Amino acid sequence: MITGCLYFIFILPAGAQDSTNGKRPKIGLTLSGGGAKGLAHIGILKAIDSAGLPIDYITGTSMGSIIGSFYAAGYSADSILYIARHMQWDQILSNQSSMRNIIMEEKDEYGKYDLELPWVNNFFRISTGVLEGQELWLKFSELLFPVYKIKNFDSLDIPFKCIATDISTGQAVVLDSGEIVSAVRASMAIPSVFTAVEYNGRLLVDGGIVRNFPVKDVRQMGAQYVIGSNVTSSLLPAGKVNNALQVLLQVAFFREADDTKLEVPLCNIYVQTPLEQYTMGTFSDAGEIIDSGIEEGRRLYPQLKKLADSLNALYGPVEKVKSLPSVQSVRISSYEVNGLKYTTQDFFVHTMGLLTNHVYTPEILANMVRRAGGTRYYNRITYRLNPQPDHSARIIFDVSENPLTFAKVSLHYNQFTGISAILNLTSRDFFTPNSRSLVTLNIGENFRVRGEHLQYLGRGRKFALKLSTQFDQMNFTTYRNTKEAGIYNQNYFVTDGRFGYSTNRDLTIGIGTRFEWTRYKPSITSGVEFMGTDNFPTSYFYFNTNSLDRPVYPKKGILSSLEGDWVYTQNPNFQLHSNTLDADTTTASNPYPRITFHLESYTPLSDKSTLLFLLQSGLNFQKGNTMNEFSIGGLTQGFHNQITFAGLREGSFYASSTAAVQAGFRYNFYGNLYLTGRANMMFNNFVNNEKMFYDTPDFLSGYSLTFTYNFILGPLELSAMYCDQWKRVMGYVNIGIPF
């Protein structure tokens, strides 16, 4: 007991001993910024909780402000650890919402392009490259919802302050009141990574620029003994500054490095977790960083335990238990919407489904915000809750709308279509209100152009009329007996009108009619020479679902499309020449029914592995459907009437009736690196056995193994595939997302 008392007396500075006046000294905690590396602070908090050491004040910057705010609000270290380990960091730190929030008619165009340039002030602006942090904001709003009534941070379970930087003056700003979600979001707004935050009339960015380790601030709050956790290292040596972002961050944190040198001596216990192998952005290594912090906390625990025992011996134990306010829902009595320009308040509120005098949980409010964002009209939506005298709350939305017009660009390459630049111009409300019009060009070895006008009907956007037209000019390689036989040029034109009803964001049903025209012409002739045209109208109904969580490499969800067609009279005009047959056909066919079906399913088996399932089928219920049969082969869906098949190149076989089933397994073994194995089998010619031009086997089986690096241009896929018919291994390369 005496030893413990002496321990505390000797480690407490003399001035601090005098200032206690016989009262228990106040313990302060400071958590530095550091991006992903700041997750190591959780291990220090666990050590503090395990030692039974009560904290009286907390300050933090950037990630330190996030962890610190949760602890100050009343979360225990174990609760914060659970949150951090189960956080989907890649999702909340991206600019994209889950595709499940996007309305059904918008999903086809969501996340397809590498670069999107908004039309602002009469010209297209280069993207700023920064994140609005919508998902991050919503997650903070959910986690800090229990303290929404607290507008003075001194009234939290532990008094708290965080640091931001005024972008106009470069001065540190101490945030101690207002909206705590906005405060911590401002404190972590790293320049060039996250957008600045407007807070009480000031535009704020990351506090780490000027004061990344705010020890003096916790001293000013009244702390007489300070524990400081710093996860940042010194500035990089010149030889390790290798790219523009490193240069920018190096320059941005010059002042912070000097300030930290002054802050460290103010700590009584200084902890610096060794994290040199990680960077601010390595959230993919979140688990390892957290484990490093826990290990550092274990080393620190004996010192903290001795401190806690000494204080208890001198001043008696503290009975205070951390407590998060029990606030699970709120009744919204009124609302206010700020920032609308292109849309109306009525549209915004109706899209969200907001009703006054109804009770909402933070999860429901977050989903409502995501639902409004899913219309693609809004870039960012945040909200504040102002308590009212009747224990309800007034919700205030601050909205940033997307510009109405965007130019979009992406690149694509695979062995079938070659290299292409894909250019898109999308404009909303250009011809009519509540509409989206677009034109897309595929410029490269194959030319394709598509125009579309989508008209929403009704406030809920459940009904939609879509008018579209498309022209393709593509070269197809033909095969006979597993060998290349010739190259054909195909011109394809379609114009389509459809009317659909979306019951929710995952399902659409509807009817439509299209007119198709096709021409084949040999570019390099083979033993069989086929040329001519065909045209026909088709009426159809469709039933589509899409519950995928993201457009590229989804982890979970189902994508399906069922279409039942009535193909009217085909009007072929073609010639066939071979060594054994010469034929001219101009005979119109009888109308016939046709069915196409496509189903993709993704089931997560773990955080890194996903089970894939694919079912495809196309059935023409009549002979004489030349130029409307199904093209078999390829790993990437790229053109009409295609049935993909692992093991075959595009256009390897053609059939009037076909069904294929595929199973696969995808493993994300590190960061953006994936390995995918697929096995599939196919049954052909089971409705009618029309083999006039191509001798397609009744059964096929094939396999593929794909290595993928998912980078800024989309997935880079390198595949090896094998088919039982061709009996050889073939390579396949695809980069990006096709037209």
FENVENTA-V734473 format. One record per residue. N is the residue number from 1. PSI is psi in degrees with one decimal (NA if undefined). OMEGA is omega in degrees with one decimal (* if undefined). Layout:
N:PSI:OMEGA  N:PSI:OMEGA
This chain:
1:-48.3:-179.6  2:-38.5:179.4  3:-42.2:179.7  4:-40.9:179.8  5:-43.3:179.4  6:-36.3:178.8  7:-48.1:-177.6  8:-39.7:-178.4  9:-39.8:-176.6  10:-31.2:-177.1  11:-15.8:178.9  12:125.7:178.6  13:151.5:-174.9  14:-44.6:-179.8  15:-37.7:179.8  16:-35.2:178.1  17:-41.8:-179.9  18:-36.4:-173.6  19:-12.9:-179.7  20:-28.8:179.5  21:40.1:177.8  22:-3.2:178.0  23:156.2:179.5  24:126.5:-180.0  25:146.7:178.6  26:132.5:-178.3  27:126.6:178.0  28:151.5:178.2  29:128.8:177.7  30:129.8:-179.4  31:124.8:-176.4  32:167.1:168.0  33:177.5:-179.7  34:12.8:179.4  35:-135.0:-177.9  36:-33.3:-178.2  37:-21.6:179.1  38:-15.4:177.2  39:-20.0:177.8  40:-21.2:177.6  41:-28.2:-176.2  42:-36.7:178.2  43:-34.3:177.6  44:-40.0:177.3  45:-39.3:178.0  46:-40.7:178.5  47:-39.7:178.9  48:-46.6:179.2  49:-42.0:-178.4  50:-34.6:179.5  51:-11.3:-178.4  52:33.5:-176.9  53:111.4:-179.9  54:137.2:178.2  55:136.3:-176.7  56:-28.9:-179.2  57:148.5:177.9  58:136.3:167.3  59:152.7:179.5  60:160.1:176.9  61:139.3:175.1  62:-124.3:179.9  63:-30.7:175.3  64:-32.1:177.7  65:-33.5:178.3  66:-55.3:179.5  67:-42.5:-179.3  68:-38.6:-179.5  69:-38.9:177.9  70:-43.9:-179.4  71:-39.9:179.1  72:-33.0:-178.7  73:-23.8:179.0  74:-2.2:176.2  75:141.1:173.1  76:165.5:177.9  77:-39.3:179.4  78:-37.5:177.7  79:-42.7:178.9  80:-38.6:177.1  81:-44.3:179.2  82:-44.4:179.5  83:-47.1:-176.2  84:-39.2:-178.4  85:-26.5:-177.7  86:4.4:179.0  87:134.3:175.0  88:83.5:-171.9  89:-39.2:-178.7  90:-31.7:-179.6  91:-48.1:-173.9  92:-18.7:178.6  93:5.3:179.1  94:169.3:175.5  95:-1.8:-174.1  96:136.2:171.4  97:163.5:172.3  98:139.6:-178.8  99:-16.8:178.0  100:-19.8:179.7  101:-14.4:-176.3  102:137.8:178.8  103:150.7:-166.5  104:-43.4:-175.3  105:-13.1:-178.2  106:-9.0:-171.0  107:-33.1:-177.9  108:-29.9:-176.6  109:-0.9:-173.4  110:126.5:174.3  111:21.2:-175.5  112:-20.4:-167.3  113:148.7:-178.2  114:-31.3:-175.3  115:131.5:177.5  116:122.5:-175.9  117:113.1:180.0  118:148.1:175.7  119:106.9:-176.5  120:128.6:178.3  121:46.9:170.5  122:19.7:169.3  123:161.8:179.8  124:127.2:-178.7  125:143.7:171.8  126:137.1:179.3  127:140.5:179.8  128:-18.1:179.7  129:9.4:-178.4  130:160.1:-177.5  131:133.0:174.2  132:-25.3:178.2  133:35.1:-178.8  134:-49.2:-178.6  135:-35.8:177.6  136:-45.0:179.9  137:-44.5:-179.3  138:-38.9:178.8  139:-42.8:176.2  140:-40.2:-179.6  141:-38.0:177.6  142:-47.3:-174.1  143:-32.7:-178.3  144:9.2:178.4  145:-38.7:-179.0  146:-18.9:-179.0  147:24.4:-176.6  148:-25.4:-179.4  149:-18.2:-175.4  150:112.9:-179.2  151:-10.8:173.9  152:116.4:-172.4  153:-14.1:174.1  154:-17.7:-177.7  155:1.2:175.3  156:171.2:178.6  157:-38.7:171.3  158:124.7:177.9  159:139.9:-168.0  160:143.4:170.7  161:148.1:173.9  162:164.4:-170.8  163:134.0:172.2  164:177.6:179.9  165:130.0:176.0  166:117.6:-173.8  167:-21.6:-177.8  168:-26.9:-177.0  169:-19.0:-176.4  170:11.8:-178.4  171:150.4:176.2  172:141.2:177.7  173:122.0:178.7  174:119.8:-177.5  175:115.6:-177.4  176:8.0:178.9  177:164.8:-179.9  178:-142.3:-179.8  179:115.2:-175.0  180:-32.5:177.9  181:-45.1:178.5  182:-35.8:-178.6  183:-49.4:-177.7  184:-31.9:176.6  185:-37.9:176.6  186:-39.3:-177.1  187:-23.6:-176.9  188:14.9:-177.7  189:77.2:-178.0  190:124.8:180.0  191:140.0:-178.5  192:-4.8:177.2  193:-51.6:178.4  194:150.5:176.7  195:152.2:175.3  196:158.7:-177.2  197:130.4:175.0  198:125.2:-174.2  199:112.6:-179.7  200:43.8:175.8  201:0.7:178.9  202:149.2:176.0  203:115.7:-169.7  204:147.3:174.0  205:-174.8:-173.6  206:128.7:178.7  207:-16.3:180.0  208:-16.5:178.7  209:-36.6:-176.0  210:-30.2:-178.0  211:83.4:-175.6  212:-18.2:-175.6  213:78.2:-167.4  214:68.4:-179.7  215:-40.7:-177.0  216:-25.9:179.6  217:-37.9:177.8  218:-29.8:173.2  219:-42.7:-179.5  220:-26.3:177.0  221:-20.7:178.9  222:4.3:-179.5  223:130.3:177.5  224:-13.1:179.1  225:128.2:-171.0  226:131.6:169.7  227:122.0:-177.9  228:126.7:177.4  229:117.3:-176.3  230:122.9:-178.0  231:0.2:-179.0  232:152.2:175.6  233:178.0:-179.6  234:171.6:178.5  235:148.3:-179.8  236:144.1:171.9  237:157.0:-174.6  238:-36.0:-176.6  239:-15.3:-178.5  240:3.9:175.0  241:96.9:-167.1  242:-8.1:-179.0  243:172.4:-173.6  244:-38.8:-179.1  245:-40.4:178.2  246:-38.4:177.0  247:-46.0:-178.4  248:-47.2:-179.4  249:-36.8:179.3  250:-46.6:180.0  251:-42.1:-176.0  252:-30.7:-173.8  253:19.3:173.7  254:-51.3:-176.7  255:-37.1:-179.9  256:-40.2:-179.6  257:-41.8:178.4  258:-40.3:-178.9  259:-39.7:-178.8  260:-36.1:178.8  261:-31.0:179.3  262:-25.6:-175.6  263:-35.6:-174.6  264:-44.4:-179.4  265:-15.2:179.7  266:-7.0:-180.0  267:142.6:170.4  268:-38.8:172.1  269:118.1:-178.6  270:125.7:-178.0  271:126.5:174.6  272:103.5:-178.9  273:129.4:-180.0  274:110.3:-176.2  275:33.2:-174.1  276:-26.5:-177.0  277:-5.3:-178.6  278:162.5:176.8  279:175.9:179.4  280:-27.1:-173.8  281:6.4:-175.6  282:61.8:177.7  283:-17.1:174.4  284:-20.4:177.9  285:24.6:-175.4  286:-42.6:-178.6  287:-44.1:-179.6  288:-37.4:178.4  289:-43.9:178.0  290:-43.1:179.6  291:-37.2:177.5  292:-40.9:177.7  293:-38.5:178.7  294:-40.8:178.2  295:-41.1:177.2  296:-36.8:177.2  297:-36.4:177.5  298:-39.8:178.5  299:-31.6:-177.9  300:-23.8:-171.3  301:-48.3:-178.1  302:-37.4:179.8  303:-41.9:179.7  304:-38.4:-180.0  305:-41.9:178.7  306:-39.2:178.0  307:-46.5:-179.9  308:-43.0:179.8  309:-38.6:179.4  310:-44.4:179.2  311:-41.7:179.5  312:-36.5:179.6  313:-38.0:-177.5  314:-40.4:-169.1  315:-2.0:-177.8  316:154.6:-178.2  317:152.1:176.6  318:128.2:-176.1  319:-4.6:-174.2  320:131.2:177.2  321:133.5:-179.9  322:136.9:-175.4  323:122.4:174.4  324:127.4:-180.0  325:140.5:-179.4  326:77.8:178.2  327:109.9:-174.0  328:-16.1:-177.7  329:171.2:-179.6  330:143.5:174.6  331:121.7:-179.9  332:115.6:-177.7  333:-21.6:179.7  334:168.5:-178.5  335:164.1:177.5  336:139.3:-179.1  337:121.9:-179.8  338:144.0:171.5  339:3.2:-178.4  340:138.2:178.1  341:-47.2:-175.9  342:-23.3:179.8  343:164.9:-177.2  344:161.1:176.9  345:-36.8:179.9  346:-44.4:178.8  347:-44.7:-178.1  348:-49.3:-176.8  349:-40.0:179.9  350:-39.5:178.6  351:-39.9:178.3  352:-27.2:-174.2  353:27.7:-176.9  354:131.5:176.1  355:137.7:177.8  356:157.2:-178.2  357:29.7:171.9  358:153.6:-178.3  359:133.1:-178.0  360:142.7:169.8  361:163.6:178.3  362:-31.6:178.0  363:-40.2:178.5  364:-42.9:178.2  365:-41.1:178.9  366:-41.9:179.1  367:-33.2:176.3  368:-41.9:177.3  369:-43.7:178.7  370:-35.8:-179.8  371:-42.4:177.0  372:-41.3:177.4  373:-27.1:-179.6  374:-11.4:174.9  375:-12.2:-178.1  376:7.9:176.5  377:-18.7:-170.1  378:135.7:-179.5  379:-38.1:-179.8  380:137.6:176.8  381:119.9:174.3  382:161.9:180.0  383:156.0:174.1  384:147.5:178.0  385:116.3:178.2  386:115.6:-179.0  387:142.2:178.8  388:159.5:-177.7  389:-27.2:-178.5  390:17.0:177.9  391:8.9:171.3  392:-169.5:178.6  393:147.4:171.6  394:124.5:-178.9  395:129.8:-178.2  396:117.5:179.7  397:132.3:171.5  398:116.9:-168.1  399:135.7:170.6  400:116.7:-177.2  401:149.8:171.5  402:146.8:168.5  403:155.1:-175.6  404:-21.9:-174.8  405:136.1:177.6  406:141.4:164.5  407:135.1:-175.4  408:144.6:-175.5  409:140.0:170.4  410:164.7:177.4  411:146.6:179.0  412:144.4:174.0  413:133.3:158.6  414:173.5:-170.9  415:-17.5:179.9  416:-51.3:-175.3  417:-12.4:-175.5  418:-161.3:-178.1  419:140.5:-176.5  420:145.8:166.1  421:127.2:-178.8  422:118.5:-176.7  423:134.0:-177.0  424:139.8:171.9  425:118.9:-178.4  426:131.4:179.1  427:137.8:177.9  428:143.0:177.1  429:28.7:-177.1  430:-49.6:179.3  431:-42.6:-177.3  432:156.4:175.6  433:154.4:177.4  434:48.4:-178.4  435:165.6:173.2  436:125.3:178.9  437:141.6:-179.3  438:154.5:171.7  439:132.0:-179.9  440:131.9:178.2  441:136.2:171.1  442:108.1:-175.1  443:120.9:-179.2  444:-145.3:179.8  445:-26.9:172.2  446:140.7:-177.7  447:134.8:177.3  448:144.5:177.4  449:141.2:-179.2  450:136.8:173.5  451:144.1:-176.0  452:141.2:171.6  453:121.4:-179.5  454:120.2:-178.7  455:116.7:176.4  456:144.0:-179.5  457:127.2:-180.0  458:156.3:-176.5  459:-33.2:-175.7  460:-3.0:-179.3  461:31.6:177.4  462:-26.4:178.0  463:139.8:-178.6  464:140.6:174.1  465:126.1:-178.0  466:125.3:175.4  467:130.6:-176.7  468:157.9:173.4  469:149.2:-176.5  470:143.5:175.0  471:129.7:178.5  472:138.7:169.8  473:105.6:-170.6  474:151.7:175.0  475:128.5:179.8  476:131.5:170.0  477:132.7:176.9  478:155.8:-175.4  479:142.9:171.5  480:127.3:-179.1  481:43.0:176.4  482:10.9:179.7  483:151.0:177.1  484:129.8:-175.3  485:-28.9:-178.2  486:175.7:178.8  487:131.1:179.6  488:143.7:172.0  489:124.7:179.3  490:128.0:169.3  491:129.9:-177.9  492:129.9:178.9  493:135.8:177.3  494:140.6:169.8  495:138.7:-165.2  496:142.5:171.3  497:130.6:-178.5  498:151.6:178.0  499:125.1:-174.9  500:158.0:176.4  501:124.8:179.1  502:114.1:179.4  503:-29.9:175.3  504:-166.5:-176.3  505:0.3:-177.7  506:-6.2:-170.7  507:136.6:176.2  508:137.8:172.3  509:153.4:-179.5  510:-177.0:179.2  511:160.4:179.0  512:172.2:176.2  513:138.9:177.1  514:159.1:175.0  515:129.5:-177.2  516:142.4:175.7  517:132.0:-176.5  518:141.6:173.4  519:133.2:173.1  520:139.0:177.3  521:127.1:-178.3  522:133.3:172.6  523:-42.7:173.0  524:114.5:-171.9  525:159.0:179.2  526:-166.5:179.2  527:-28.1:175.9  528:121.4:-179.7  529:121.3:-175.8  530:130.8:178.2  531:150.6:178.5  532:-170.0:-176.6  533:165.3:174.5  534:149.0:174.7  535:149.2:-178.0  536:148.9:171.2  537:158.0:178.7  538:133.1:169.5  539:147.5:-171.7  540:160.9:165.3  541:156.0:-179.6  542:155.3:179.4  543:108.0:-174.8  544:141.6:172.7  545:150.9:176.6  546:103.3:177.0  547:22.6:179.3  548:147.5:-178.6  549:-21.0:177.5  550:156.1:-173.1  551:-30.0:-177.6  552:126.2:179.7  553:60.2:178.8  554:152.6:177.7  555:-28.4:-179.3  556:158.3:177.1  557:175.0:-178.5  558:136.3:172.3  559:124.0:180.0  560:152.3:174.4  561:129.0:176.3  562:127.0:179.1  563:127.8:174.3  564:120.9:-173.0  565:150.9:163.4  566:105.7:-177.1  567:118.5:179.5  568:-174.5:-174.8  569:123.6:172.8  570:146.7:-177.2  571:73.6:-176.3  572:151.7:173.4  573:88.2:-174.0  574:162.6:178.7  575:141.6:177.7  576:126.9:179.7  577:129.5:175.4  578:-179.3:-179.9  579:-22.0:-175.8  580:-8.2:-172.0  581:135.3:168.8  582:127.3:-176.8  583:143.3:171.1  584:133.5:-178.5  585:123.8:173.9  586:12.2:-175.8  587:126.9:178.1  588:143.9:179.2  589:162.6:172.1  590:151.5:175.2  591:151.4:-178.2  592:155.5:176.9  593:158.8:-177.0  594:143.7:178.9  595:136.2:170.6  596:144.7:-178.9  597:138.2:179.5  598:129.5:179.7  599:125.8:172.0  600:137.0:179.2  601:136.8:179.5  602:123.0:-178.0  603:117.0:179.4  604:131.1:175.1  605:-26.6:176.2  606:-174.7:178.7  607:-24.9:-174.3  608:-11.4:-175.3  609:145.4:-177.5  610:135.6:175.0  611:130.6:-178.4  612:144.2:174.7  613:135.0:-177.9  614:129.2:176.3  615:126.0:-179.9  616:143.9:178.2  617:143.4:174.0  618:128.1:-174.3  619:118.9:168.6  620:118.6:-174.0  621:42.2:176.6  622:146.9:170.2  623:167.3:179.1  624:31.9:178.8  625:36.2:179.3  626:139.1:-176.2  627:9.3:173.4  628:21.6:175.6  629:-178.2:-174.3  630:135.9:-179.9  631:127.9:-171.3  632:129.6:171.8  633:162.3:179.1  634:152.2:176.4  635:-14.2:-175.5  636:129.5:177.9  637:120.8:-172.8  638:-12.8:-176.8  639:168.8:-174.2  640:150.7:178.0  641:19.7:179.7  642:135.2:169.6  643:110.2:-177.7  644:151.6:-179.4  645:118.7:179.1  646:116.0:-178.8  647:-16.5:-177.5  648:148.7:172.4  649:162.0:-179.8  650:137.1:175.9  651:21.7:179.8  652:-37.0:178.2  653:163.0:175.4  654:143.8:-179.6  655:149.4:177.4  656:-17.1:173.5  657:133.3:-175.8  658:150.8:174.6  659:133.2:-177.3  660:142.2:176.1  661:137.7:-176.1  662:140.5:172.8  663:145.7:-177.6  664:166.8:179.3  665:127.4:-179.3  666:134.6:-179.3  667:125.9:177.1  668:92.6:-171.0  669:-14.5:172.8  670:128.2:174.3  671:-117.3:-179.2  672:21.0:-179.1  673:129.8:-177.1  674:153.8:170.9  675:127.5:-175.0  676:127.4:173.7  677:138.1:-179.7  678:146.0:171.7  679:135.3:-179.0  680:160.4:173.8  681:155.6:-173.4  682:140.6:175.2  683:133.9:-175.6  684:160.9:169.4  685:32.6:-176.0  686:-13.1:174.0  687:-50.9:170.9  688:150.9:-172.5  689:71.7:-178.7  690:108.1:-178.4  691:49.9:-174.9  692:-40.1:-174.4  693:-31.3:-173.1  694:132.7:179.2  695:82.9:-176.4  696:125.8:179.0  697:151.5:179.2  698:-21.1:-179.3  699:138.0:177.1  700:148.2:170.3  701:149.6:-177.8  702:167.7:-174.7  703:156.5:175.0  704:153.1:173.8  705:122.7:-172.3  706:127.0:171.7  707:130.6:-175.0  708:135.6:166.1  709:115.8:-177.3  710:105.6:-175.5  711:-165.2:-169.0  712:-29.6:179.6  713:4.1:-177.0  714:-167.6:-177.2  715:131.6:168.6  716:108.5:-172.6  717:123.6:175.9  718:117.0:-171.7  719:148.7:166.3  720:133.0:-177.5  721:156.8:-174.5  722:138.5:177.4  723:142.9:-178.4  724:-23.1:179.8  725:-38.5:-175.4  726:-24.4:173.6  727:41.9:172.7  728:154.5:179.0  729:132.2:179.8  730:148.2:175.9  731:156.9:179.3  732:131.9:-178.3  733:132.9:174.2  734:134.2:177.2  735:123.4:175.5  736:-171.3:-177.2  737:128.6:-176.7  738:167.0:176.5  739:NA:*
